[in-house]
Amino acid sequence: MKILLIYPPIENEISSISLSEVDTQRGFLPPLGVLYLASYLKRHTDFTVEVVDCCVEGITHTKLPELVRGCAPDVVGISVMTHFLVDGWLAAAAVKKVSPRIVTVLGGPHTMIYPVTTAALADVDYAVKGEGEAVFCELVRAIAAGRPADEIAAIPGVASTESVARGLQDKDIELVRVNDLDAVPFPDRSLLPYRKYSSVLSASRYVTTMITSRGCPFRCIFCDRMGKKFRPASSGYVLEEIESILRLGIQEIFIHDDTFSVDRKRVIEICEGILSRNLKFHWDARTRVNCVDFEQLALMKKSGCERISFGIESGDPGILKNLRKGITLEQAEQVFAWCRQLGISTLADFMIGSPGETRKEIAETIRFAKKIKPHYAQFSIVCPYPDTDLYREALQRGLIDHDVWLEFARRPSRDFRPPIWGEHFTREELEQIAKELYRSFYLSPRFILAELGKIRSLRQVGTKLRAGLKLLRF
């Protein structure tokens, strides 16, 4: 059996909470989800597996049927997030256009919430709910063995047209998680053109992403990251994966854990392991200001940590409480001061349009952002995402008058606009405020001079120039 795993062309992304003018300048990073699936299949089956990242390869929806025809797969797995559901669905349609006999399987964050709804879409045969390595492997084995539809539908984590026919709901499909991350093989980055990936934040020629843990134990009202159970890979596993990455000649690793430093002891072990093995590379991570201390940050810096992204969200204590963020402004101020002292670059994530927020609180956020002086900042518009407490509260309070996300999942449309928390602002007002914040931060003399001092290659000159021109056209 031949399996093709696709990260689809992103041509119909729904209007984003972070401005598209900024998003398009960030570069491309490898889609680890499909690489994890490929590595798992290669270890546990004798199937032929091919992976294609349409974005980095420049493969459009128009060209996709030709690609599928050339691969001649039996099963096609397609990675889908809610904000590019339309593109995942179009990719499935392209597969069926080549041959209705090719089995289409959609998986990813979207199908975690809407598995049966996704399986009910035209041109979709199956949807996988949850973390799909073992589930997808069992599914394709069952397809290869010719097992009947009712048996396949009974596989935990699988939704199918049989599930739809039986009248099952999305909540009826079991959510499958991987608890032992050490049992999952490293994503095989050599299956993709790994030297094509880059980031506007990186000075290195070759970059990649890495996940050392799954889940997040915190209770922010606006987020649901594959459940709240934190599951870390061991420090030994992480160090071995780092060594496998460095053997490819990759020079920088973006650790994309939801919260990297939940387990302080593990972070210390990883950093000390990097130093004892004499591993030379740059890396960055995402975490929270209440999950680090000076000693830990110093060791992270010593082991090659160049940047850390922190979710601050607001400069007003009342708004932080409304968001159930669980941090204080004093913690944030102290941590950003430590990072400046240690020479660690910082990225601060802020949100506007939060519950209870008026122009007064937004002004506090602007003031606080200037006070802590992050090297980079992101200003996003609050979006009540599906299956979050924020979304449920918005429905309960009538700020959103019906289940718009379920409607979109049933009838994907490129014209869909995600909801906002419309308590005190219109969408247009929030978009204008966000643009003003970006211009104020990134076109300031302080930021421009700092960025010019970081340039180490002609590639960086071009990347930063394009990003700057985009901001000027806001």
C-alpha positions in Angstrom: 0.0 0.0 0.0 1.2 3.5 -0.8 0.3 6.4 1.5 0.6 10.1 0.6 0.6 12.6 3.4 -0.2 16.2 2.4 0.1 19.6 4.1 -2.3 21.4 1.7 -1.8 24.7 -0.2 -3.0 27.5 2.0 -4.9 29.7 -0.4 -8.2 30.2 1.4 -7.3 30.8 5.0 -10.2 32.4 6.8 -9.7 35.9 8.1 -7.2 35.6 10.9 -7.1 37.2 14.3 -3.5 38.1 13.6 -3.1 40.4 10.6 -2.4 38.6 7.3 0.0 41.3 6.3 2.2 40.2 9.2 1.6 36.4 8.9 2.8 36.3 5.3 6.2 37.6 6.2 7.1 34.9 8.8 8.5 32.3 6.4 7.7 28.6 6.3 8.3 26.1 9.0 8.0 22.3 8.6 4.6 20.7 9.4 5.6 18.2 12.1 2.2 16.5 12.2 2.5 14.7 8.9 6.2 13.9 9.6 5.3 12.2 12.9 2.7 10.1 11.0 5.2 9.2 8.4 7.9 8.1 10.9 5.3 6.1 12.8 4.1 4.3 9.7 7.7 3.6 8.6 8.5 2.0 12.0 5.3 0.0 12.3 4.3 -1.0 8.7 5.9 -1.9 5.4 3.8 0.6 3.5 5.4 3.1 1.1 5.0 6.6 2.6 5.5 10.0 0.9 5.1 13.5 2.4 4.4 16.7 0.5 4.3 20.2 2.0 2.5 22.1 -0.7 3.2 25.5 0.8 7.0 25.3 0.8 7.0 23.6 -2.6 4.7 26.1 -4.2 2.1 23.5 -5.2 -1.3 25.2 -5.7 -4.7 23.6 -5.7 -4.6 23.7 -9.5 -1.4 21.6 -9.5 -2.4 19.2 -6.8 -4.3 16.7 -9.0 -1.1 16.3 -11.1 0.9 15.6 -8.0 -1.6 13.0 -6.7 -1.7 11.3 -10.1 2.1 11.1 -10.2 2.2 9.5 -6.7 -0.6 7.1 -7.4 -1.5 6.6 -3.7 -4.0 4.2 -2.1 -4.6 6.5 0.9 -4.1 10.2 1.3 -3.8 11.8 4.7 -4.4 15.6 4.8 -3.5 17.9 7.7 -6.3 20.3 8.6 -6.5 23.2 11.0 -9.8 25.1 11.4 -8.4 28.3 9.8 -7.6 26.4 6.6 -10.4 23.9 6.6 -11.4 25.1 3.1 -8.0 24.2 1.8 -8.0 20.8 3.4 -11.4 20.1 1.9 -10.3 21.3 -1.5 -7.3 19.0 -1.3 -9.6 16.0 -0.6 -11.7 17.0 -3.6 -8.6 17.1 -5.7 -7.7 13.6 -4.6 -11.1 12.2 -5.5 -11.0 14.0 -8.8 -7.9 11.9 -9.7 -9.7 8.7 -8.5 -12.7 8.1 -6.3 -11.0 4.9 -5.2 -8.3 6.7 -3.3 -9.2 6.9 0.4 -9.1 10.3 1.9 -8.3 10.9 5.7 -8.4 14.3 7.4 -6.7 14.8 10.7 -5.3 17.6 12.9 -6.6 20.2 15.4 -9.9 20.7 13.5 -10.9 17.1 13.4 -10.2 16.8 17.1 -13.3 19.0 17.7 -15.3 18.0 14.6 -14.5 14.4 13.6 -18.0 13.3 12.5 -18.9 16.7 11.0 -15.7 16.4 9.0 -16.4 12.8 7.9 -19.8 14.0 6.6 -18.2 16.4 4.1 -18.1 15.4 0.5 -14.9 13.7 -0.7 -13.9 12.8 2.9 -13.8 9.1 3.9 -12.4 9.3 7.4 -11.4 11.8 10.1 -9.1 11.2 13.0 -9.8 12.7 16.4 -6.8 13.5 18.6 -3.1 12.7 18.2 -3.1 10.5 15.2 0.1 8.4 15.1 -1.3 5.1 16.4 -4.9 5.8 15.2 -3.9 6.5 11.6 -1.6 3.5 11.6 -4.4 1.2 12.7 -6.8 2.8 10.2 -4.6 2.3 7.2 -3.8 -1.3 8.2 -7.6 -2.0 8.4 -8.1 -0.4 5.0 -5.2 -2.5 3.5 -6.7 -5.7 5.1 -10.1 -4.9 3.6 -11.9 -4.9 6.9 -15.6 -4.0 6.7 -16.8 -0.5 7.3 -18.4 -1.2 10.7 -15.2 -2.6 12.1 -13.2 0.3 10.8 -15.7 2.8 12.3 -15.2 1.1 15.7 -11.5 2.0 15.8 -11.0 4.4 18.7 -10.4 7.9 17.3 -11.8 7.2 13.9 -14.9 8.9 12.4 -16.3 7.8 9.0 -19.3 7.9 6.7 -20.4 4.9 8.8 -20.3 7.1 11.9 -22.4 9.7 10.1 -25.0 7.0 9.0 -25.3 5.8 12.5 -26.1 9.3 13.7 -23.1 9.7 15.9 -22.1 13.1 17.2 -18.6 14.6 17.3 -18.5 14.1 21.1 -19.2 10.3 20.6 -15.8 9.7 19.0 -13.1 8.8 21.5 -10.3 11.4 21.9 -7.0 9.6 21.6 -3.8 11.0 23.1 -0.2 9.8 23.2 0.9 9.4 26.8 4.4 8.0 26.2 6.1 10.5 23.9 9.3 8.5 24.0 7.6 5.7 22.2 6.9 7.9 19.2 9.7 8.0 16.6 11.3 11.3 15.7 9.7 13.1 12.8 11.7 12.3 9.7 12.6 15.7 8.5 14.5 14.3 5.5 11.2 13.4 3.9 10.7 17.1 3.2 13.1 19.7 1.6 14.3 20.8 5.0 16.7 23.4 3.6 13.8 25.4 2.3 12.4 26.3 5.7 13.2 29.7 7.2 11.9 32.4 9.6 12.0 36.1 9.7 13.2 35.8 13.3 16.2 33.6 12.5 19.7 34.5 11.5 20.5 30.9 10.6 20.3 29.6 7.1 18.5 26.4 8.0 15.8 26.1 10.7 13.3 23.5 11.9 10.7 23.0 14.6 10.6 20.5 17.4 8.0 19.4 20.0 9.3 18.1 23.3 6.0 17.9 25.1 2.2 17.9 24.4 -0.6 19.5 26.3 -0.8 22.4 28.7 -1.9 22.3 32.3 -3.1 25.9 32.5 -6.6 27.1 32.2 -6.7 30.2 30.0 -10.2 30.9 28.9 -9.3 31.4 25.2 -7.3 28.3 24.6 -7.6 24.5 24.3 -4.4 22.8 23.3 -5.3 19.1 22.7 -6.5 18.8 26.3 -4.9 20.0 29.5 -2.8 17.0 30.5 0.9 17.9 30.2 2.9 15.0 28.7 6.7 15.6 28.3 9.2 13.5 26.4 12.2 12.6 28.6 15.3 14.7 28.4 17.3 11.8 26.9 14.7 11.5 24.0 14.9 15.3 23.4 18.7 15.3 23.3 18.8 12.4 20.8 16.3 14.2 18.6 18.4 17.4 18.7 21.4 15.4 17.6 19.5 13.9 14.7 18.5 17.4 13.6 22.1 18.7 13.8 23.3 15.8 11.6 21.2 17.3 8.8 23.1 20.5 9.0 20.2 22.5 10.6 21.5 25.3 12.7 18.4 26.5 14.6 15.5 24.8 16.3 12.2 26.4 17.2 10.7 24.4 20.1 6.9 24.6 19.6 5.7 23.2 22.9 2.7 25.0 24.2 4.6 25.7 27.5 8.2 24.4 27.3 9.3 24.9 30.9 6.4 23.4 32.9 8.8 20.8 34.3 11.7 22.8 35.6 13.8 19.7 36.4 13.4 18.4 32.8 14.4 21.8 31.3 17.6 21.8 33.5 18.4 18.2 32.3 18.0 19.2 28.6 20.1 22.3 28.9 22.9 20.5 30.9 22.7 17.7 28.3 23.2 20.1 25.4 26.3 21.5 27.2 27.8 18.1 28.2 27.4 16.8 24.7 28.8 20.0 23.3 25.9 20.5 20.9 26.3 23.8 19.0 23.1 25.4 17.7 20.6 28.1 18.5 17.1 27.5 19.8 14.0 29.3 21.0 10.9 28.3 23.0 7.5 29.3 24.1 6.6 29.5 27.8 5.0 31.5 30.6 6.5 34.2 32.9 5.4 32.1 35.9 7.3 29.0 34.7 10.9 30.4 34.6 13.4 31.8 37.1 16.8 33.6 36.7 18.9 30.4 37.2 16.9 28.5 34.7 17.0 31.3 32.1 20.7 31.7 32.6 21.2 28.0 31.8 18.9 28.1 28.8 21.0 31.0 27.4 24.2 29.2 28.1 22.9 26.1 26.2 22.1 28.2 23.1 18.6 29.7 23.7 18.3 32.9 21.7 14.7 33.8 22.0 11.7 33.1 24.2 8.1 33.8 23.4 5.8 34.8 26.3 2.1 35.2 26.3 1.4 38.3 28.2 -2.0 39.1 26.7 -2.8 42.4 28.6 -1.2 45.1 30.6 -4.3 45.3 32.9 -4.6 43.0 35.9 -8.4 42.9 35.7 -8.2 41.7 32.1 -5.7 39.0 33.0 -8.1 37.8 35.7 -10.9 37.7 33.2 -8.8 35.6 30.8 -7.7 33.2 33.7 -4.2 33.8 32.6 -2.7 33.0 36.0 0.2 35.5 35.8 0.9 38.9 37.2 2.3 42.0 35.6 5.1 42.0 38.2 6.2 38.6 37.1 6.2 39.7 33.5 8.3 42.8 34.2 10.8 40.8 36.2 11.2 38.0 33.6 11.7 40.5 30.7 14.3 42.3 32.8 16.1 39.0 33.4 16.1 38.2 29.7 17.5 41.6 28.8 20.2 41.1 31.4 21.1 37.7 30.0 20.9 38.7 26.3 17.9 36.6 25.5 15.6 38.1 22.8 11.9 38.2 23.8 8.6 38.0 21.9 5.6 39.2 23.8 2.1 38.1 22.7 -0.7 40.6 23.4 -4.4 40.4 22.6 -6.9 43.2 22.2 -10.7 42.9 22.5 -10.7 40.7 25.6 -13.7 40.3 27.9 -14.3 43.6 29.8 -11.7 45.4 27.8 -12.2 49.1 26.8 -9.9 51.7 25.3 -8.7 52.4 28.8 -7.4 48.8 29.3 -5.9 48.8 25.7 -4.0 51.9 26.6 -2.6 50.1 29.7 -1.5 47.2 27.4 0.4 49.7 25.1 2.0 51.3 28.2 3.0 48.0 29.6 4.4 46.8 26.3 6.7 49.8 26.1 7.7 49.3 29.7 8.9 45.7 29.4 10.6 46.4 26.0 10.2 43.1 24.2 12.4 42.6 21.1 9.4 41.5 19.1 5.6 41.8 19.8 2.4 40.3 18.3 -0.9 42.0 18.7 -3.8 39.7 18.0 -7.5 40.2 18.1 -9.3 38.0 20.6 -11.2 35.2 18.9 -13.6 32.9 20.7 -12.4 29.6 19.2 -14.5 26.5 19.2 -14.5 24.2 22.3 -13.1 27.0 24.6 -14.7 28.5 27.6 -14.5 31.9 25.9 -16.7 30.6 23.1 -19.2 29.0 25.4 -19.4 32.2 27.4 -19.9 34.3 24.2 -22.8 32.0 23.2 -24.3 32.1 26.7 -24.2 35.9 26.8 -25.5 36.3 23.3 -22.4 38.0 22.0 -22.5 35.3 19.3 -26.0 34.4 18.4 -25.5 30.8 17.2 -22.8 28.1 16.9 -21.0 29.7 14.0 -18.0 27.4 14.2 -20.2 24.3 13.8 -21.9 25.9 10.9 -18.6 26.6 9.3 -17.4 23.0 10.0 -20.5 21.7 8.2 -20.3 24.1 5.3 -16.8 25.4 4.9 -16.6 28.7 3.1 -13.7 31.0 2.2 -16.0 33.9 3.0 -16.3 32.9 6.7 -15.1 35.4 9.2 -14.2 34.1 12.7 -16.1 35.7 15.6 -14.8 38.4 17.9 -15.7 39.2 21.4 -17.9 42.0 20.4 -18.5 43.6 23.8 -17.1 47.0 23.3 -15.6 47.1 19.8 -16.5 46.2 16.2 -14.2 44.1 14.2 -13.1 47.0 12.1 -12.2 49.0 15.2 -10.1 46.2 16.5 -8.3 45.7 13.2 -7.5 49.4 13.0 -6.2 49.4 16.6 -4.0 46.3 15.9 -2.5 48.0 12.8 -1.7 51.1 14.8 0.0 49.0 17.4 2.1 47.1 14.8 3.1 50.4 13.1 4.0 52.0 16.5 6.2 49.0 17.5 7.9 47.9 14.3 8.4 51.2 12.6 10.0 52.9 15.7 13.6 54.0 15.3 14.6 51.9 18.3 13.3 48.7 16.6 14.6 49.5 13.2 18.1 50.3 14.4 18.2 47.1 16.5 17.1 45.0 13.5 19.7 46.5 11.3 22.4 45.5 13.8 21.3 41.9 13.7 21.6 41.4 9.9 24.2 38.8 9.1 23.3 37.8 5.5 21.8 39.1 2.2 18.9 36.7 2.8 18.0 38.5 6.0 18.2 41.9 4.2 15.5 40.8 1.7 13.3 39.1 4.4 13.3 42.1 6.7 12.9 44.6 3.8 9.8 42.8 2.6 8.3 42.7 6.1 8.9 46.4 6.5 7.3 47.3 3.2 4.2 45.3 4.2 3.9 47.3 7.5 4.3 50.6 5.6 1.3 49.6 3.5 -1.0 49.0 6.5 
